[in-house]
Amino acid sequence: MSVTRISWVPIKAGVDDAALAPLTAAGAALAKQPGIESIYHGPWDSVDAAKAAESSSAFSEIEGILAGVIDTSGAQPYTNLVSLNKPFSSIVSPVTRIIAIILPATVDKAAFAAELEASIATAETPGFKGAVYGWAADRMEHPSVPGGPANIFVALAGWDSVESSKASESAPGMADHQAALAKFGGVFEVHYVPLEKA
């Protein structure tokens, strides 16, 4: 089963492109590991291939570089393997809205996914380029989600701008969908990033 490694890493203020330049070479080395299709978009042939690469020297080098620039004063770094419903490359756009939804262990996954699909259909306003989504392989403990390790649902939507994405929040019917999603008891994390690079 193909999976996509999705990570977000809070970076210290003042860190510039020069400080992150060593990641390019380290990423090129990691891209030679078996089972990876694109170092930037993160697709792997399987969970096993992705996890095996974590023991490589290239992966250790990336971790070492990031350790010097990560800001852990607020949000913690996060990474997981997600089984997306279609390739991330299908929605590559100037801006990607990444939404991680941390849900109770007992959540009805099928019902939640159906409600999210209805919400995505409502979001198809000007500037919307499409969406992909799926469940993360690993669950996690979260202080705001009781009942044991939480399920993580990740949705990625392509937009032509942050403004277009935010404007969709007031689209007709969107408030009803957001209220319906909130009833599942999840915690929503939202980030905007440019992910056009190949």
N, C-alpha and C positions, 0 to 999 in steps of 0.2 A: 504494500500500500504506500503510495507516494505521500510524503508529508512536507510541510514547509516550516522551517525554523523562523520564528518571529521573536524578535527581541527589541526591547527599548532600554536605553542606557542613559540615565541623567548625567550630563557632562558639567564639570565645574565651569563657572563663569570665567571668561577670559581665555579659554582654550581655543586656539585658532587652527586653521587647516594645516599649518606646518607641524603642530604637535600631533596631529592625527595622521600625517603622511605615512609613518611606518605601517599603518594598517593596510595600505595598498599592497605592499610587498608580502605581508603576512597573509592577507586574503588570497593573493595569487598562489601561495604555497598550499593553503587550505583547499583551494579549488581543484587541486590535483588528487585529493582524496577520492577513493572509490564511492560512487553513488550520488555525488553532488552534480546538479545540473547548472546552477548559477550561484556564485558566491553572494551576489548582491540581493537577489530575490529569494534565496534560501531554499529552493526545492531539492529534496533528497528522494532517492528511490524507495527508502524505507526508514522506519524508526531505528532499526539496527544499524544501518549505514551511518545515520546521523550521529548516533551515540558512540559508535566505534571511532568516529573522527575526533571525538572529544579527548581521546587518549593520545592524539598525535602531537608532535612537537609544534606543528603550525598552529594548532588550537591553543596550546599553552602559551605560545608567543603572543597571540591576540589577547588572551586573558591578561598577560603581563603588561601589555601596552595600555589596555583599558583601565587596569588597576591604578595607573598614575593620573587618570583624567576623570574618573567617575566621582560624581557628587552624591554621597550617601546621606546628606543632611536632611533630605526630604524623602521623596519617592525612591524606592529601592530598584536596582536593575531587575529586569524580568526577562526570561526567555522560556519558550515552550515550542513543542512540535505540534503543528496543527494540520489536520486532514481537511484541506479546503475542498469545496464542492466543484471548483474548476480552477485552472491555473491562474496564479496572480498576474501573469503577463497579460491576461485578457482585459485587465482594467488599468494598465499603466497610464498615468495621467500626471499633469503638473503637480497635483496635490493628492495625497492619499489620506483619508480619514481612517484611523485605526481605532476600533472600539473593542476593548476587552470587557466582557461581562462575566463577573464572578457570581456563580449561582449555587444554591444549596445542593447538597449531595442527592437529595430526593427529587430534584426538579424533573418534570416530565419533558424530556429532551425533544420529543416529536412535536409536542404542543408549542414549546418555546420557539423552535425553528419555524413552524408554520406561521406564528405571529410575527416573527422577524421578517419572513418573506413578504408578508402583507405590508409591513412597514416600509420595506425597500421599494415595493411597487409604488407606494405613495410618494416616496422621495424622488421619483423620476421627474425632476424639474430641470429647467435649463442649467447646463453645466455638469450634469450627472453623467458619468462615463461607464457606470456599472459597478457591481459589487460581487465579492466572493466571501465565503464564510465557512466555518467549521468548528468542530470541537477539538480542544487541546488534548494531547496524549496523557499528560500528567495533571493530576489534580493538586490543589494547594490549600493550606490552611489560611483563612482570612479572618481577622478579628471581627469584621462586620457581618460575616456569614456563618451563623451557627450550624451545628449538626455534623461536624466532621469535615474532612477534606472536600473542598468545593470544586464543582465543575467549572471549566473556563470555556466560554464561547467567544470566538474571535471573528469579527466582521471587518472587512476592509472595503472601502468605497472610493472609487476614483472620481475626482472633481477637477474642473478647470481652474478653480480658485477656492480659497477658504471661505470667501464671501458667498459664493454659490452654495456651498455646503451648509453654511449657517442659515441662509435664506430658506432652505428646504424645511427647516424646523417649523416654519409657520405655514407650510403647505396644507391645503384642506385635508382634514382627516388625520394629520400627523399627531396632533395632541391626543386623539383617541388611542392610536397605536402605542404611543409612548406610555400612556396610562395602563394599557393592557400588558405591556412588557414589564412595567414596574411591579405588577401583581405577582410576578414570579419570584420576587424577593432578592433580586440581584444587585450588585454594586457595579456601576458603569465607570470605566476609565476611557477617556477620549484623548487622542493625540492626532496632530496634523503633521505630516512629513512629506517632503518631495522625494519620490521614489521612481524617477524616470530613468535613472542610470541603468545601463544593460549589465 
